[in-house]
Amino acid sequence: MSAELKKQKIQKLVEMGERVHMLARTGQLNDDELVRLSQQVTKLDTVLNAHLGKALPVKENGVCPQCNAPFEGSFCGGCGLNIDAFFSQPITTCAVCELVVDEADVFCGVCGTKRGR
């Protein structure tokens, strides 16, 4: 019983922390220390998600946004993606964390924000 109660407490603390983080990221929190901690979490999110291919692709980096292979010219040598066509289309990003989300996603896979809010 005690182990289950501890597990429930930890889950509630995580939920509370996620809520505080969201309030801090959207400017609804005025506690400087909590905002500072939230900014640190956001930086960690950015680094972690860049490794998952969720960072905003930049054509000048010379890395294919689909397969991460280096490219030169208008097509990726790794997967054949038309680089010029890809970068001529708008890229959908989360309104809160600004990382890339798929057009079909209802929620951001990084921070959980519902799209279109």
Secondary structure, DSSP 8 states (H G I E B T S, - for coil): -HHHHHHHHHHHHHHHHHHHHHHHHTT----HHHHHHHHHHHHHHHHHHHHTT-S---GGGTB-TTT--B--SSB-TTT--BHHHHHHS---B-TTT--B--TT-SB-TTT--BTT-
